[in-house]
Amino acid sequence: MIKLPMAFGLCLFLAVVLIGRNGATTEILEATVIAYDDIKATTPCYRKCEASLIVRIDAPGNRGAQYVRIDLTYRNGSSFPREVIARKRLWRFSVKRTNSLDEQLYEYIVQERTQQSGERKYPIWRMVPGAEDEKLPFGKVLPSYSLIGKERKSK
């Protein structure tokens, strides 16, 4: 027989576990890949590699577009998923919303001026082929998502 304090503790434990597991729901985003973080894509990594994409979600009825960042991880044994950035196209992503990672979109990483050289700016984002005419919303805070599983081409 379970005593009342023990039953209460067990119920509380299960509630915390279930809420923690279901806190971020999985969503399906149909979005066009516009740009990728070129620094992350070209930096050597060990074991767990990271990448970021900027995608455009078109609103129905031509009411404008929303840009979001999708972060993904992959093992260094596999390579950066080049097919996603081969050209501008619509993809279907299974993602989880990561509010705590929302941040302003910066265009450059700036290396401060030293005695040997002046200030240098290194572009972060590279446009995918076919998206060169897009204007990224630099200076705006973008919603952040984490990729779950594999990306799929949209129909």
C-alpha positions as CSV (number, residue, x, y, z in Angstrom):
1,M,0.0,0.0,0.0
2,I,1.4,3.4,-1.0
3,K,1.2,6.1,1.7
4,L,-0.3,9.5,0.9
5,P,3.0,11.5,0.9
6,M,4.7,8.9,-1.2
7,A,1.8,8.9,-3.7
8,F,1.8,12.7,-3.9
9,G,5.6,12.6,-4.5
10,L,5.2,10.0,-7.2
11,C,2.4,12.0,-8.9
12,L,4.5,15.2,-8.8
13,F,7.5,13.4,-10.3
14,L,5.4,12.0,-13.2
15,A,3.9,15.4,-13.8
16,V,7.3,17.1,-14.0
17,V,8.6,14.3,-16.4
18,L,5.6,14.5,-18.6
19,I,5.5,18.3,-18.8
20,G,9.2,18.4,-19.4
21,R,8.9,15.9,-22.2
22,N,6.0,17.6,-23.9
23,G,7.0,21.2,-23.2
24,A,8.0,21.9,-26.8
25,T,5.7,20.5,-29.3
26,T,6.8,19.2,-32.7
27,E,5.7,21.4,-35.6
28,I,5.9,20.9,-39.4
29,L,7.2,24.0,-41.2
30,E,7.0,24.3,-45.0
31,A,9.6,26.9,-45.7
32,T,12.0,28.0,-48.4
33,V,15.7,27.9,-47.5
34,I,17.2,31.3,-48.2
35,A,20.6,31.3,-46.5
36,Y,22.9,29.3,-44.3
37,D,25.5,30.1,-41.7
38,D,28.7,29.8,-43.8
39,I,31.0,30.0,-40.8
40,K,29.3,27.0,-39.1
41,A,29.1,25.1,-42.4
42,T,32.8,25.5,-43.1
43,T,34.3,25.3,-39.6
44,P,35.8,21.9,-38.8
45,C,34.0,20.1,-35.9
46,Y,34.4,17.1,-33.8
47,R,31.6,14.7,-33.0
48,K,28.6,17.0,-32.8
49,C,28.5,19.6,-35.6
50,E,26.1,22.5,-35.8
51,A,24.5,24.4,-38.7
52,S,21.9,27.1,-39.0
53,L,19.5,28.0,-41.9
54,I,17.4,31.1,-42.5
55,V,14.1,30.0,-44.1
56,R,11.2,32.0,-45.3
57,I,7.6,31.0,-44.5
58,D,5.2,32.6,-46.9
59,A,1.9,33.7,-45.4
60,P,-1.3,32.7,-47.3
61,G,-2.9,35.4,-49.4
62,N,0.3,37.3,-50.1
63,R,0.3,38.9,-46.6
64,G,4.1,38.9,-46.4
65,A,6.7,36.5,-45.3
66,Q,8.2,35.5,-42.0
67,Y,11.8,34.6,-41.6
68,V,13.0,32.1,-39.0
69,R,16.2,30.4,-38.1
70,I,16.4,26.6,-38.0
71,D,19.3,25.1,-36.1
72,L,20.4,21.5,-36.8
73,T,23.1,19.2,-35.6
74,Y,24.9,16.3,-37.4
75,R,27.8,14.0,-36.6
76,N,31.1,14.8,-38.1
77,G,31.1,11.4,-39.8
78,S,28.3,12.7,-42.0
79,S,28.6,16.0,-43.8
80,F,26.7,19.2,-43.8
81,P,23.4,18.5,-45.6
82,R,24.4,20.2,-48.9
83,E,21.2,19.2,-50.7
84,V,19.3,21.6,-48.5
85,I,21.4,24.6,-49.6
86,A,22.0,23.5,-53.3
87,R,19.3,25.9,-54.5
88,K,16.3,27.9,-53.3
89,R,13.4,25.5,-52.9
90,L,10.6,24.6,-50.6
91,W,11.3,22.1,-47.9
92,R,9.2,20.5,-45.1
93,F,10.9,20.5,-41.7
94,S,9.9,18.8,-38.5
95,V,11.0,21.2,-35.8
96,K,10.6,22.2,-32.2
97,R,10.3,25.8,-31.2
98,T,13.3,27.0,-29.1
99,N,12.1,30.4,-27.7
100,S,15.2,30.7,-25.5
101,L,17.4,30.9,-28.6
102,D,15.6,33.7,-30.4
103,E,18.2,36.3,-31.2
104,Q,18.9,39.3,-33.5
105,L,20.1,38.4,-37.0
106,Y,23.6,39.9,-37.5
107,E,25.2,40.3,-40.9
108,Y,28.9,40.1,-39.9
109,I,31.3,38.9,-37.2
110,V,33.6,41.9,-36.6
111,Q,37.2,41.5,-35.7
112,E,38.3,44.6,-33.9
113,R,41.2,46.7,-35.2
114,T,44.7,45.8,-34.0
115,Q,48.1,47.4,-34.4
116,Q,48.8,45.1,-37.3
117,S,45.5,45.4,-39.1
118,G,42.3,47.4,-39.4
119,E,38.8,46.2,-38.4
120,R,37.7,43.2,-40.4
121,K,34.1,42.1,-41.1
122,Y,33.4,38.4,-41.9
123,P,30.0,37.7,-43.4
124,I,28.0,35.1,-41.5
125,W,25.2,34.2,-43.9
126,R,25.6,32.9,-47.5
127,M,22.6,33.0,-49.8
128,V,21.7,29.8,-51.5
129,P,21.7,29.8,-55.3
130,G,18.5,31.3,-56.6
131,A,17.9,33.5,-53.5
132,E,20.4,36.2,-54.2
133,D,17.5,38.7,-54.6
134,E,16.2,38.1,-51.1
135,K,16.8,40.6,-48.4
136,L,17.5,39.1,-45.0
137,P,16.0,41.0,-42.0
138,F,19.3,42.0,-40.4
139,G,18.8,43.7,-37.0
140,K,15.5,41.9,-36.3
141,V,15.0,39.1,-33.8
142,L,14.2,35.9,-35.5
143,P,12.2,33.0,-34.0
144,S,14.4,29.9,-33.5
145,Y,13.6,26.3,-34.1
146,S,15.6,23.1,-33.8
147,L,15.4,20.4,-36.5
148,I,14.0,17.1,-35.4
149,G,14.9,14.2,-37.6
150,K,15.5,14.7,-41.3
151,E,14.4,17.4,-43.7
152,R,12.2,16.5,-46.6
153,K,11.6,18.1,-50.0
154,S,8.1,19.5,-50.3
155,K,5.8,18.1,-52.9
